[in-house]
Amino acid sequence: MNPVNIEPYKLPADATWLVTGCSSGIGREIATLIASKPNQRIIATARNPNDLSYLPDGNSNILKLPLDVTSVESVDAAFTAAAQQFGENFHLDVVVNNAGYSLSGDTEGATEEEIHQAMETVFFGTVRVTTRSIAVMRQAKERRGGLIFQISSLAGLCAFPGHAFYHAGKFAVEGFSESVAREMHPDWNINFCIVEPSGVKTNFEGHSKANIKPHPAYLDEDMPARKLEKYVNAGKKLGVGMEPSALAEILFMIASREERVPLRLPLGAVSWKLSKSKFETLLGDFEAVKDISAMGQEI
Ligand SMILES: NC(=O)c1ccc[n+]([C@@H]2O[C@H](COP(=O)([O-])OP(=O)(O)OC[C@H]3O[C@@H](n4cnc5c(N)ncnc54)[C@H](OP(=O)(O)O)[C@@H]3O)[C@@H](O)[C@H]2O)c1
């Protein structure tokens, strides 16, 4: 397979960042951090731009724009507005696809509309912003390369009960991003980093969770999804997880350390350990079916 992220990435001193979902949580922390860095420009976006009032007005390095990732018109309008604001020398150096929510609950109970809306945000929204970002990075007059962070999740590597559509969206983002990363011409130096955090201390559970109507066949508290709910709620009470500001600092470190960008970045000990264990289990499963898989050939 052809390699990805071949050359070390060098963050320009006057880099422009674009981040989706900056109203709260991780997106807000990234926008706040970049806005605090001298000469770095931030295009902070949110469905409702009033949610960006925590960023100062009247700073030419800070652009606040409305952007709903589910709307083609909204995404196009944001890219047009950014190009107009920064003029001839408009370039995008770092893009963070952060917007997302989780459709959670009993898979059998989900409606077609709920399923499509979830994929529209998590998967198609990421696709829209990514493809437009690549075009801007590729066409920049002076070739500057670029870096696209996809805020996936441990949920993009491991699947747990009761979140089938969230996992489907994040797994789709991971496959899409890996394929696109392999599609880049090496001279473009366009890099991808799929970020896979475990718990982050944001209000994701309260603010960004859509709950499927409970299905009567899955109510028993011994059902796997009910047990996981209990475990997650206990963890929330204990305040486990990383600070979103720490996650923002790590993204800035990856962008600015002038080294090769990792294609995948599990974040947090839980994410690293569970992902590793998943792949180790998979290797064992592969060995168990090796003779069948070979279909009479040598492996
Ligand atoms: N918190 C965790 O434990 C955790 C772990 C792993 C991965 N993540 C991922 O991290 C990302 C950010 O989540 P968070 O923890 O920071 O929670 P959050 O504070 O609830 O942030 C979610 C953000 O996504 C935005 N959003 C939702 N739908 C959108 C749309 N159609 N267009 C544009 N923006 C939209 C929300 O905007 P509104 O305010 O307008 O709703 C909000 O800004 C998500 O992709 C999530 O899957 C979170």
The ligand as a Gaussian input file, in Angstrom:
#p B3LYP/6-31G(d) Opt

LIG

0 1
 N      -16.693000      14.263000      24.477000
 C      -16.191000      13.065000      24.219000
 O      -16.053000      12.210000      25.120000
 C      -15.732000      12.725000      22.818000
 C      -14.938000      11.587000      22.655000
 C      -14.496000      11.260000      21.370000
 C      -14.848000      12.047000      20.305000
 N      -15.637000      13.156000      20.496000
 C      -15.987000      13.955000      19.307000
 O      -15.595000      15.289000      19.529000
 C      -16.381000      16.160000      18.704000
 C      -16.808000      17.370000      19.531000
 O      -17.614000      16.951000      20.607000
 P      -17.522000      17.608000      22.058000
 O      -17.167000      16.544000      23.006000
 O      -16.720000      18.837000      22.021000
 O      -19.071000      17.922000      22.345000
 P      -19.923000      19.267000      22.140000
 O      -19.386000      20.328000      23.036000
 O      -21.333000      18.873000      22.289000
 O      -19.596000      19.722000      20.656000
 C      -20.246000      19.245000      19.508000
 C      -20.141000      20.340000      18.483000
 O      -20.636000      19.866000      17.211000
 C      -21.478000      20.881000      16.707000
 N      -22.412000      20.404000      15.694000
 C      -23.344000      19.424000      15.799000
 N      -24.011000      19.318000      14.644000
 C      -23.489000      20.257000      13.790000
 C      -23.742000      20.640000      12.454000
 N      -24.729000      20.059000      11.738000
 N      -23.005000      21.620000      11.891000
 C      -22.023000      22.229000      12.607000
 N      -21.748000      21.932000      13.895000
 C      -22.476000      20.944000      14.467000
 C      -22.190000      21.440000      17.931000
 O      -22.811000      22.666000      17.605000
 P      -24.229000      23.151000      18.280000
 O      -23.824000      23.867000      19.556000
 O      -24.820000      24.037000      17.262000
 O      -25.024000      21.911000      18.572000
 C      -20.993000      21.572000      18.854000
 O      -20.262000      22.734000      18.526000
 C      -17.532000      15.315000      18.160000
 O      -17.266000      14.988000      16.816000
 C      -17.478000      14.052000      19.016000
 O      -17.948000      12.916000      18.321000
 C      -16.077000      13.509000      21.729000

